[in-house]
């Protein structure tokens, strides 16, 4: 008896050590980037154009570029993603077709980001002659975020009790009226959470925009959707690997801005989720 | 809804309903279309390489595009070496963490652990690559006394942490799905909590854990930026034991590093898309295998 409990105690200690080994590097990564990067952050760094071969000045065009790309991704991905989720949650029956859709979603989620980049280059940049442009990059990122948006939105729609739909139908509402006025508003917080999670993934990705949007160095703001643009993740890649003699603090500064952008979106998603979960009346 | 003939408002509504349903149906099927479209366009640009380059060259051991040598073997093996090593590191850590969270951790520890793992999942791969390059690589170099810290092992280390969030959350779901009666039966037999975990719960969750490993592998093999920045990018065959501690090149990194400098429509261009086709097929198969048990469960339990 004694021995069994001793083994159990040792085992639990081992498990908690493993959890620590997982957690401590996470804290270390975030902590290091915050500490080393915060020195680089200034009003000028955030709002000025880069100068002197990007070694001085700011990263304004990269920040704006990432924001524009994210908005473009949202415009393309939200209608398709939410529509797809509505189909799966409200219309689809368990048929071979539906299973094919589910398999497609799982596969889209698993395709390597650099392969999305190849696809965007092949379809949008070359075949459709968009050139390396914001629109080519946004569409590429949108297809990449679809599986995240669809699966979270579908889950949110399915969480709405069936009675809501039954009551709507009993009042003479059509199926779409029930979805539009009853189910969608109830599922909205969950859908928004999913959309944010998808978009923050898109905002942080580098490989899909390598050959579809990115400008190495472009000290001006984009003028049209067919313009190239700088973007934060690609900028970090460029200054940390392609530009010799780049001040380390600037590199950490860019990493910090990117990390802060992505993690703050993450926090917003979490807050929306928990706030509405508490307020929900069913 | 009762519909009178000639009732124009109702007719209009019916058409509207029909239109909306058609649009939603199309959006629902669009994902299948996208998968096909991706495969089609990869083949369109990459298919040519399988005709332009001799099979013996393509399956060769040397990747030197400037000398028309397109041997993909070192790249495929490089990807496999880094991926398998990463999973070998991540699986014990991830499984132990999932068990800790599900079975052992007090609520406060769970409240800290889960958001932190979510933070890890949210860190962009280029940031982790940057971190790996500036801090982990020098550490590896000094600890192991190597000429450079940019090695396959460093890449695997960074990849392991990138695969962890997927591994942990899928393994957690698998542990969660074990019926409570299994645990009760163990308790009734006088087993300790530890014995129940290892002899009952983990074996019962085996298929779910396999899924976690597959999905983690799919994530790791497709990872691009971090791997490219950390592994040192030398396309060589990883045959000797010291392969872990030398620079290494993966398939994804090759595409990302070389696509920018390549002439569009040339053999090298087609070869990079050809690697894309291989990656697509590999991840497709991995995800198919991972999804198989999910579909089986669906069929048994019914979709809704």
Interface residues (C-beta under 8 A of the other chain):
Chain A: X4 X5 X7 X8 X11 X12 X14 X15 X16 X18 X19 X21 X22 X23 X25 X26 X27 X29 X30 X32 X33 X79 X80 X83 X84 X86 X87 X88 X90 X91 X92 X94 X97 X98 X99 X100 X101 X102 X103 X104 X105 X106 X107 X108 X109 X110 X111 X112 X113 X114 X115 X116 X117 X118 X119 X121 X122 X123 X126 X127 X143 X146 X147 X150 X172 X174 X175 X176 X200 X203 X204 X205 X206 X207 X210 X211 X233 X234 X236 X237 X240 X241 X248 X251 X255 X258 X259 X262 X263 X266 X270
Chain B: X1 X13 X16 X17 X20 X21 X23 X24 X25 X27 X28 X29 X30 X31 X32 X34 X35 X37 X38 X41 X42 X44 X45 X46 X92 X93 X94 X96 X97 X99 X100 X101 X104 X105 X109 X112 X113 X115 X116 X117 X118 X119 X120 X122 X123 X124 X125 X126 X127 X128 X129 X130 X131 X133 X134 X135 X161 X164 X168 X192 X193 X194 X195 X197 X198 X215 X218 X219 X221 X222 X223 X224 X225 X229 X252 X255 X256 X259 X260 X264 X272 X273 X276 X279 X280 X283 X284 X286 X287 X288 X290 X291 X295 X298 X302 X303 X304
